[in-house]
Amino acid sequence: MAFLQVSRIDSALPITTELPPGRLPLWLRVCTWISDALQSDAERGQAYEVREDLLHVLYGRPANVLLVGLSGAACGLYAEFRAGVWPALLLGLIGLSLVLIRCRCIVVFRRRFLKTRCVYLAPWFTAFALTAIGSSLAWGALTFVCLATTHDPILYTVVLVSNVVTASAIAARNAAASWIARLQLLVMLLPIMAAVPLTENDSYWFLLLLIPVILYGLFVLVTDINQQLVQSYRSQLKLSILSTIDYLTQIPNRRYFGERTAAALDHCQHARQPMAILMIDVDFFKSFNDHYGHQEGDRCLQQVALILRDNLRHDGDIVSRYGGEEFAVSLQNAGIIEAELVAQRLCDAVAAASLTHAHRQDGIGIVTISIGAVATDNAFVDLDTLVRSADQALYEAKRTGRNRVSLAPKHENRRHVDAA
């Protein structure tokens, strides 16, 4: 498959994880605004999967982040006991607190999303940005206080070396968010230049020339690493797209459906939201193949796949070719009532297309589909159980006449109770 085809199927691939602003809770809208404000247009325009991979880079192991916080607190403690500068100790503790918060975020993030996909990127990016910039600002202020008020050559050396080493680590580690890394470098290193005139030591004036050179070099390093990361993840995304798209129908395949739906199910269950699964089968497809040939059968599957994709609610719904003439659909935040409405709409849309099938045993004369539907209704179940229930409902729809929607037994029973 040529890479040119990737652009044709991109719209079918990304799972919608960020709802329209009007439907987001207030806290999530604030996080989205902060996240967008701290990223460039190019960063905001990157594919969701690329941004998620970059976020995983930012939320790497917390050990070196913790070392930075401890070194800042140690410098502040030394400045307090050596020169009685209590603001230095306060700044060191503030920086350490922000680092500890970031370490906690890293631990939670890695636990939750090591094997599943991150649903909402904005809150995690915002948490990283605020703690990273805040701790760097505390480091920069600590550096200024130590240089301007202590007049201690030993502390000068320790603070300057720690500051430059930390800035280098930031450039390497946080380059996945280039604007954030640059802001961190500025708020860490510019206070050195501001404090030089207050050191009362002419030997430190060379820093006014050295710091801009260091900043320029680190900015170039951030840009280079960021470009390499983005290019690498874009290449991985293209390969991933080609491996998760069904070649015939150009919609996601069973592997993609399993991975993405499992992640969406995990999110819905944690958010106490329902989720629905539809299993779909083309009626009498074997006789269609036998009488029209496999090429026409392939064309029929392509047309059905296009109809299903175009009649879902939004991009967050996933339709895939599950195998042969069978398709699967997942509907996020959808209970059984909405699932039944969507399923009936899909049935009607395929029938309305009037694809000729003159050799059906029931004599209808057009291509139709049967659908089995199931929903979680806030219950904690695994994906395999949902698919089995939807499959059972599908078999019931085929047994009772085809071209219809059948609900899983638990939903049918409840509907009868409600009707009574």
Secondary structure, DSSP 8 states (H G I E B T S, - for coil): --THHHHHHGGGSS---S--GGGS-HHHHHHHHHHHHTS-HHHHTS-HHHHHHHHHHHT--SHHHHHHHHHHHHHHHHHHHHH--HHHHHHHHHHHHHHHHHHHHHHHHHHHHSSS--S-HHHHHHHHHHHHHHHHHHHHHHHHHIIIII--HHHHHHHHHHHHHHHHHHHHHSTTSHHHHHHHHHHHHHHHHHHGGGS--GGGTTHHHHHHHHHHHHHHHHHHHHHHHHHHHHHHHHHHHHHHB-TTT-SB-HHHHHHHHHHHHHHHHHTT--EEEEEEEETTHHHHHHHH-HHHHHHHHHHHHHHHHHTSSSTTSEEEEEETTEEEEEEET--HHHHHHHHHHHHHHHHHTT-B-TT-TT---B--EEEEEEE-TT----HHHHHHHHHHHHHHHHHTTSSSEEE-HHHHHHHHHHH-
